[in-house]
Amino acid sequence: MATDAQSGRLTRRAALLGVGASLLPFRVGAGERALYLAGCRLQNGRMAAAIVDEEGRIRLSEPLDARGHGGALSPQRDRAVLFARRPGRFAVVFDLKRLARMAAFAPPEGRMFAGHGAYSADGQLLYTAENDFDA
């Protein structure tokens, strides 16, 4: 994710060019500033998941094996998942209160994630879009 050399902050241009297809906005507590979860490309060319604040400061950067795409926010707003760009083989779960990676998981053998998912209304289930290219 490119930053302004003087301030170290994410520039608008860098945000538009460096961040993945979607930004997932969220707030952790009442009155908190907005944060955003997105897949991005770091200055070294590696892929990462990033949580950035309204000023463009990176609050968390987690390496990814490939490009991230869409995200899903739990109804309780305490966790979010970033999915691999389709076709992809990973999803990463983030604890939004601690701003930390919780877990990662993959689809069953022979299937690929399609880049998106959504939580059930009660937050107990995570639905994912998958492809079975062989069938």
N, CA, C and O of each residue as an XYZ file, in Angstrom:
540
protein
N       0.855     -1.146      0.000
C       0.000      0.000      0.000
C       0.907      1.216      0.000
O       1.714      1.377      0.916
N       0.799      2.058     -0.981
C       1.680      3.213     -1.081
C       1.269      4.293     -0.099
O       0.085      4.501      0.162
N       2.275      4.982      0.446
C       2.009      6.052      1.395
C       2.747      7.300      0.978
O       3.695      7.249      0.194
N       2.297      8.432      1.515
C       2.976      9.689      1.320
C       4.304      9.627      2.065
O       4.322      9.252      3.237
N       5.400      9.976      1.434
C       6.727      9.832      2.028
C       6.905     10.693      3.278
O       7.603     10.280      4.204
N       6.293     11.876      3.327
C       6.472     12.761      4.470
C       5.604     12.367      5.665
O       6.097     12.304      6.791
N       4.333     12.106      5.434
C       3.421     11.850      6.553
C       3.313     10.375      6.906
O       2.905     10.040      8.018
N       3.670      9.482      5.979
C       3.497      8.055      6.209
C       2.049      7.611      6.095
O       1.724      6.461      6.393
N       1.183      8.511      5.666
C      -0.235      8.196      5.547
C      -0.573      7.716      4.143
O       0.106      8.032      3.166
N      -1.627      6.956      4.084
C      -2.121      6.458      2.816
C      -2.683      7.621      2.017
O      -3.541      8.350      2.514
N      -2.223      7.807      0.799
C      -2.748      8.881     -0.036
C      -4.006      8.408     -0.754
O      -4.230      7.207     -0.904
N      -4.823      9.357     -1.195
C      -6.052      9.006     -1.919
C      -5.709      8.192     -3.166
O      -6.352      7.183     -3.457
N      -4.698      8.638     -3.891
C      -4.286      7.916     -5.101
C      -3.832      6.499     -4.752
O      -4.200      5.538     -5.427
N      -3.032      6.378     -3.697
C      -2.561      5.055     -3.286
C      -3.727      4.191     -2.850
O      -3.760      2.994     -3.132
N      -4.680      4.793     -2.166
C      -5.849      4.025     -1.728
C      -6.604      3.487     -2.928
O      -7.032      2.332     -2.927
N      -6.771      4.304     -3.941
C      -7.516      3.874     -5.124
C      -6.744      2.836     -5.933
O      -7.344      1.933     -6.515
N      -5.418      2.959     -5.972
C      -4.611      2.044     -6.773
C      -4.162      0.802     -6.005
O      -4.046     -0.278     -6.585
N      -3.910      0.948     -4.704
C      -3.298     -0.120     -3.953
C      -4.253     -1.041     -3.221
O      -3.887     -2.168     -2.887
N      -5.442     -0.595     -2.970
C      -6.392     -1.389     -2.205
C      -7.191     -2.264     -3.146
O      -7.431     -1.904     -4.299
N      -7.600     -3.414     -2.644
C      -8.365     -4.356     -3.443
C      -9.684     -3.804     -3.919
O      -9.967     -2.616     -3.766
N     -10.480     -4.663     -4.490
C     -11.725     -4.251     -5.119
C     -12.729     -3.652     -4.147
O     -13.579     -2.859     -4.552
N     -12.648     -4.012     -2.886
C     -13.648     -3.489     -1.959
C     -13.035     -3.145     -0.615
O     -12.109     -3.806     -0.144
N     -13.566     -2.109     -0.015
C     -13.221     -1.721      1.344
C     -14.396     -2.099      2.226
O     -15.540     -1.785      1.896
N     -14.140     -2.759      3.329
C     -15.196     -3.138      4.257
C     -15.123     -2.187      5.447
O     -14.237     -2.327      6.291
N     -16.051     -1.209      5.530
C     -15.999     -0.261      6.651
C     -16.626     -0.856      7.910
O     -17.562     -1.652      7.829
N     -16.102     -0.465      9.076
C     -16.691     -0.912     10.336
C     -16.293      0.045     11.451
O     -15.325      0.795     11.329
N     -17.053      0.005     12.535
C     -16.748      0.721     13.777
C     -16.831     -0.297     14.888
O     -17.764     -1.099     14.922
N     -15.872     -0.284     15.802
C     -15.840     -1.269     16.873
C     -16.720     -0.854     18.042
O     -17.472     -1.684     18.554
N     -16.655      0.392     18.481
C     -17.453      0.855     19.613
C     -18.196      2.130     19.261
O     -17.931      2.755     18.234
N     -19.130      2.510     20.126
C     -19.895      3.740     19.902
C     -18.934      4.930     19.888
O     -18.063      5.050     20.750
N     -19.105      5.791     18.917
C     -18.279      6.981     18.817
C     -16.897      6.748     18.239
O     -16.135      7.700     18.071
N     -16.559      5.524     17.934
C     -15.241      5.223     17.362
C     -15.177      5.711     15.916
O     -16.189      5.793     15.221
N     -13.979      6.026     15.494
C     -13.771      6.399     14.094
C     -13.905      5.163     13.213
O     -13.716      4.033     13.663
N     -14.229      5.397     11.979
C     -14.372      4.286     11.039
C     -13.011      3.665     10.745
O     -11.995      4.355     10.659
N     -13.022      2.353     10.595
C     -11.867      1.598     10.143
C     -12.298      0.846      8.894
O     -13.491      0.658      8.653
N     -11.323      0.418      8.102
C     -11.618     -0.266      6.849
C     -10.728     -1.491      6.716
O      -9.527     -1.423      6.977
N     -11.316     -2.609      6.309
C     -10.571     -3.829      6.023
C     -10.545     -4.008      4.514
O     -11.577     -3.892      3.852
N      -9.374     -4.288      3.973
C      -9.253     -4.489      2.533
C      -8.041     -5.341      2.208
O      -7.090     -5.417      2.986
N      -8.087     -5.972      1.062
C      -6.908     -6.613      0.512
C      -6.100     -5.555     -0.215
O      -6.673     -4.651     -0.823
N      -4.767     -5.654     -0.162
C      -3.938     -4.650     -0.814
C      -2.607     -5.253     -1.254
O      -2.257     -6.379     -0.902
N      -1.889     -4.469     -2.026
C      -0.525     -4.816     -2.432
C       0.410     -3.861     -1.698
O       0.265     -2.643     -1.804
N       1.370     -4.410     -0.952
C       2.317     -3.593     -0.211
C       3.382     -3.026     -1.136
O       3.491     -3.434     -2.292
N       4.158     -2.093     -0.629
C       5.212     -1.472     -1.439
C       6.208     -2.494     -1.966
O       6.785     -2.298     -3.035
N       6.417     -3.585     -1.228
C       7.364     -4.613     -1.674
C       6.745     -5.581     -2.689
O       7.394     -6.537     -3.115
N       5.482     -5.328     -3.076
C       4.812     -6.154     -4.073
C       4.037     -7.325     -3.505
O       3.265     -7.959     -4.224
N       4.226     -7.627     -2.226
C       3.512     -8.736     -1.586
C       2.067     -8.346     -1.315
O       1.744     -7.165     -1.185
N       1.208     -9.342     -1.232
C      -0.198     -9.119     -0.924
C      -0.415     -9.146      0.587
O       0.298     -9.834      1.317
N      -1.411     -8.384      1.042
C      -1.703     -8.331      2.474
C      -3.166     -7.969      2.682
O      -3.838     -7.460      1.785
N      -3.633     -8.246      3.885
C      -4.894     -7.706      4.369
C      -4.501     -6.529      5.237
O      -3.542     -6.616      6.004
N      -5.225     -5.435      5.127
C      -4.899     -4.256      5.925
C      -6.157     -3.690      6.559
O      -7.231     -3.679      5.959
N      -5.995     -3.222      7.786
C      -7.029     -2.433      8.426
C      -6.448     -1.034      8.528
O      -5.397     -0.828      9.134
N      -7.144     -0.073      7.929
C      -6.686      1.313      7.922
C      -7.736      2.194      8.581
O      -8.923      1.865      8.589
N      -7.281      3.337      9.142
C      -8.224      4.261      9.761
C      -8.611      5.339      8.759
O      -8.181      5.311      7.605
N      -9.432      6.294      9.211
C      -9.944      7.345      8.329
C      -8.843      8.234      7.768
O      -9.012      8.840      6.710
N      -7.729      8.316      8.464
C      -6.614      9.125      7.984
C      -5.677      8.345      7.070
O      -4.693      8.889      6.569
N      -5.985      7.071      6.855
C      -5.158      6.259      5.983
C      -4.000      5.584      6.685
O      -3.155      4.968      6.035
N      -3.947      5.692      8.021
C      -2.878      5.013      8.761
C      -3.193      3.522      8.842
O      -4.322      3.125      9.128
N      -2.192      2.722      8.590
C      -2.356      1.271      8.650
C      -2.335      0.850     10.119
O      -1.344      1.058     10.819
N      -3.434      0.257     10.575
C      -3.538     -0.192     11.970
C      -3.162     -1.666     12.109
O      -2.756     -2.110     13.183
N      -3.298     -2.423     11.017
C      -2.906     -3.835     10.992
C      -2.593     -4.205      9.554
O      -3.321     -3.827      8.637
N      -1.520     -4.937      9.360
C      -1.158     -5.467      8.050
C      -0.795     -6.929      8.243
O       0.111     -7.257      9.009
N      -1.500     -7.799      7.552
C      -1.307     -9.252      7.681
C      -0.970     -9.815      6.307
O      -1.750     -9.640      5.372
N       0.171    -10.487      6.158
C       0.540    -11.051      4.848
C      -0.496    -12.065      4.353
O      -1.082    -12.811      5.138
N      -0.704    -12.073      3.056
C      -1.584    -13.047      2.402
C      -0.793    -13.787      1.339
O       0.186    -13.267      0.804
N      -1.225    -15.010      1.036
C      -0.558    -15.804     -0.002
C      -0.896    -15.323     -1.406
O      -0.136    -15.550     -2.347
N      -2.036    -14.662     -1.544
C      -2.494    -14.170     -2.838
C      -3.377    -12.955     -2.580
O      -3.520    -12.510     -1.441
N      -3.955    -12.434     -3.626
C      -4.762    -11.217     -3.523
C      -6.067    -11.446     -2.769
O      -6.781    -12.414     -3.032
N      -6.376    -10.550     -1.829
C      -7.661    -10.569     -1.138
C      -8.710     -9.843     -1.973
O      -8.375     -9.063     -2.864
N      -9.973    -10.104     -1.679
C     -11.025     -9.479     -2.484
C     -12.139     -8.939     -1.601
O     -12.031     -7.828     -1.084
N     -13.202     -9.704     -1.422
C     -14.363     -9.231     -0.675
C     -14.303     -9.623      0.790
O     -13.584    -10.543      1.180
N     -15.074     -8.906      1.587
C     -15.103     -9.179      3.013
C     -16.518     -9.349      3.524
O     -17.488     -8.983      2.861
N     -16.616     -9.911      4.717
C     -17.904    -10.076      5.396
C     -17.732     -9.608      6.834
O     -16.776     -9.994      7.507
N     -18.654     -8.780      7.301
C     -18.640     -8.241      8.647
C     -19.712     -8.924      9.474
O     -20.861     -9.001      9.042
N     -19.362     -9.427     10.666
C     -20.354    -10.078     11.517
C     -21.365     -9.041     12.007
O     -21.019     -7.870     12.160
N     -22.615     -9.460     12.255
C     -23.627     -8.521     12.743
C     -23.229     -7.873     14.073
O     -23.641     -6.749     14.357
N     -22.443     -8.562     14.881
C     -21.981     -8.021     16.156
C     -20.812     -7.051     15.976
O     -20.390     -6.390     16.924
N     -20.304     -6.978     14.761
C     -19.187     -6.105     14.405
C     -17.924     -6.391     15.220
O     -17.115     -5.495     15.462
N     -17.765     -7.649     15.638
C     -16.578     -8.011     16.397
C     -15.580     -8.825     15.590
O     -14.452     -9.046     16.031
N     -15.993     -9.274     14.403
C     -15.078    -10.012     13.539
C     -15.472     -9.801     12.076
O     -16.609     -9.462     11.748
N     -14.488    -10.015     11.228
C     -14.698     -9.891      9.790
C     -13.832    -10.920      9.092
O     -12.815    -11.363      9.625
N     -14.246    -11.290      7.899
C     -13.515    -12.256      7.083
C     -13.163    -11.600      5.761
O     -13.996    -10.940      5.140
N     -11.917    -11.787      5.337
C     -11.491    -11.349      4.012
C     -11.252    -12.596      3.180
O     -10.511    -13.489      3.592
N     -11.875    -12.659      2.013
C     -11.782    -13.823      1.130
C     -10.773    -13.579      0.020
O     -10.553    -12.444     -0.403
N     -10.164    -14.663     -0.444
C      -9.262    -14.604     -1.588
C     -10.041    -14.181     -2.829
O     -11.239    -14.437     -2.954
N      -9.335    -13.535     -3.733
C      -9.912    -13.188     -5.031
C     -10.228    -14.484     -5.753
O      -9.475    -15.453     -5.661
N     -11.332    -14.500     -6.466
C     -11.728    -15.734     -7.143
C     -10.830    -16.023     -8.337
O     -10.394    -15.082     -9.000
N     -10.547    -17.237     -8.629
C     -10.724    -18.366     -7.719
C      -9.635    -18.337     -6.654
O      -8.472    -18.073     -6.957
N     -10.008    -18.605     -5.427
C      -9.040    -18.516     -4.344
C      -9.201    -19.625     -3.329
O     -10.243    -20.276     -3.254
N      -8.156    -19.829     -2.550
C      -8.133    -20.954     -1.612
C      -7.981    -20.525     -0.155
O      -7.585    -21.344      0.674
N      -8.282    -19.269      0.187
C      -8.158    -18.889      1.588
C      -9.213    -17.863      1.994
O      -9.758    -17.128      1.171
N      -9.471    -17.847      3.285
C     -10.266    -16.813      3.935
C      -9.594    -16.568      5.286
O      -9.178    -17.511      5.959
N      -9.492    -15.314      5.671
C      -8.826    -14.949      6.920
C      -9.832    -14.221      7.812
O     -10.519    -13.298      7.375
N      -9.903    -14.659      9.074
C     -10.828    -14.077     10.043
C     -10.062    -13.111     10.942
O      -8.981    -13.435     11.434
N     -10.629    -11.920     11.153
C     -10.004    -10.898     11.986
C     -10.871    -10.569     13.186
O     -12.091    -10.453     13.075
N     -10.221    -10.419     14.341
C     -10.852     -9.928     15.561
C     -10.786     -8.405     15.466
O      -9.700     -7.828     15.513
N     -11.928     -7.759     15.335
C     -11.935     -6.320     15.106
C     -11.760     -5.511     16.386
O     -11.392     -4.338     16.321
N     -12.012     -6.105     17.536
C     -11.783     -5.392     18.793
C     -10.301     -5.330     19.122
O      -9.812     -4.318     19.625
N      -9.598     -6.394     18.841
C      -8.151     -6.454     19.121
C      -7.313     -6.070     17.902
O      -6.098     -5.903     18.011
N      -7.953     -5.930     16.753
C      -7.252     -5.683     15.493
C      -6.154     -6.714     15.294
O      -4.974     -6.390     15.165
N      -6.592     -7.983     15.274
C      -5.656     -9.097     15.151
C      -6.271    -10.206     14.297
O      -7.492    -10.336     14.203
N      -5.402    -10.996     13.683
C      -5.835    -12.177     12.931
C      -6.277    -13.243     13.924
O      -5.569    -13.530     14.889
N      -7.443    -13.829     13.687
C      -7.957    -14.893     14.555
C      -7.678    -16.267     13.981
O      -7.228    -17.163     14.695
N      -7.945    -16.439     12.682
C      -7.857    -17.756     12.058
C      -7.841    -17.591     10.544
O      -8.088    -16.511     10.008
N      -7.545    -18.692      9.883
C      -7.641    -18.764      8.425
C      -8.203    -20.133      8.087
O      -7.998    -21.096      8.826
N      -8.911    -20.219      6.973
C      -9.442    -21.506      6.547
C      -9.527    -21.550      5.029
O      -9.446    -20.525      4.352
N      -9.692    -22.762      4.513
C      -9.733    -22.997      3.071
C     -11.006    -23.764      2.726
O     -11.585    -24.419      3.593
N     -11.446    -23.690      1.477
C     -12.602    -24.486      1.070
C     -12.205    -25.963      0.972
O     -11.017    -26.287      0.974
N     -13.183    -26.847      0.887
C     -12.871    -28.273      0.729
C     -12.050    -28.516     -0.538
O     -12.101    -27.732     -1.486
N     -11.307    -29.599     -0.537
C     -10.499    -29.977     -1.701
C     -11.367    -29.987     -2.961
O     -12.494    -30.484     -2.943
N     -10.840    -29.441     -4.043
C     -11.553    -29.409     -5.313
C     -12.450    -28.193     -5.491
O     -13.023    -28.005     -6.564
N     -12.580    -27.387     -4.485
C     -13.417    -26.185     -4.566
C     -12.558    -24.942     -4.388
O     -11.451    -24.996     -3.851
N     -13.099    -23.822     -4.854
C     -12.423    -22.531     -4.738
C     -13.421    -21.505     -4.232
O     -14.598    -21.542     -4.593
N     -12.947    -20.586     -3.393
C     -13.796    -19.474     -2.994
C     -13.998    -18.553     -4.192
O     -13.138    -18.453     -5.067
N     -15.150    -17.880     -4.216
C     -15.472    -16.961     -5.307
C     -15.315    -15.502     -4.880
O     -15.825    -14.601     -5.546
N     -14.608    -15.268     -3.766
C     -14.281    -13.903     -3.385
C     -15.246    -13.212     -2.449
O     -14.999    -12.076     -2.046
N     -16.354    -13.874     -2.088
C     -17.369    -13.207     -1.270
C     -17.991    -14.155     -0.255
O     -17.891    -15.375     -0.379
N     -18.632    -13.574      0.744
C     -19.351    -14.336      1.752
C     -20.204    -13.397      2.570
O     -20.124    -12.178      2.411
N     -21.027    -13.958      3.449
C     -21.892    -13.151      4.313
C     -22.222    -13.942      5.567
O     -22.346    -15.166      5.528
N     -22.363    -13.237      6.675
C     -22.783    -13.856      7.922
C     -24.300    -13.955      7.977
O     -25.011    -13.149      7.376
N     -24.789    -14.964      8.714
C     -26.226    -15.056      9.002
C     -26.593    -13.894      9.926
O     -25.712    -13.269     10.515
N     -27.883    -13.604     10.053
C     -28.353    -12.470     10.851
C     -27.905    -12.564     12.313
O     -27.665    -11.537     12.947
N     -27.789    -13.773     12.854
C     -27.365    -13.926     14.246
C     -25.837    -14.050     14.386
O     -25.327    -14.130     15.503
N     -25.118    -14.066     13.276
C     -23.660    -14.138     13.299
C     -23.095    -15.514     13.580
O     -21.882    -15.659     13.734
N     -23.947    -16.532     13.651
C     -23.483    -17.883     13.978
C     -22.965    -18.648     12.773
O     -22.175    -19.579     12.924
N     -23.402    -18.266     11.575
C     -22.990    -18.964     10.355
C     -22.350    -17.985      9.384
O     -22.730    -16.817      9.310
N     -21.378    -18.483      8.649
C     -20.751    -17.720      7.581
C     -21.026    -18.454      6.282
O     -20.643    -19.613      6.126
N     -21.678    -17.791      5.364
C     -21.969    -18.368      4.052
C     -20.918    -17.885      3.065
O     -20.560    -16.707      3.055
N     -20.431    -18.790      2.242
C     -19.427    -18.424      1.246
C     -19.880    -18.837     -0.145
O     -20.629    -19.800     -0.311
N     -19.423    -18.112     -1.120
C     -19.637    -18.486     -2.518
C     -18.433    -19.307     -2.935
O     -17.288    -18.891     -2.759
N     -18.706    -20.486     -3.494
C     -17.631    -21.389     -3.927
C     -17.879    -21.851     -5.349
O     -19.005    -21.812     -5.844
N     -16.820    -22.284     -5.990
C     -16.903    -22.880     -7.322
C     -16.333    -24.287     -7.283
O     -15.383    -24.572     -6.554
N     -16.929    -25.155     -8.077
C     -16.404    -26.500     -8.289
C     -16.137    -26.599     -9.786
O     -16.986    -27.053    -10.553
N     -14.936    -26.165    -10.192
C     -14.627    -26.062    -11.606
C     -14.617    -27.408    -12.323
O     -14.962    -27.479    -13.502
N     -14.228    -28.472    -11.630
C     -14.166    -29.792    -12.260
C     -15.539    -30.357    -12.571
O     -15.693    -31.126    -13.519
N     -16.539    -29.984    -11.781
C     -17.892    -30.515    -12.008
C     -18.708    -29.537    -12.821
O     -19.874    -29.802    -13.116
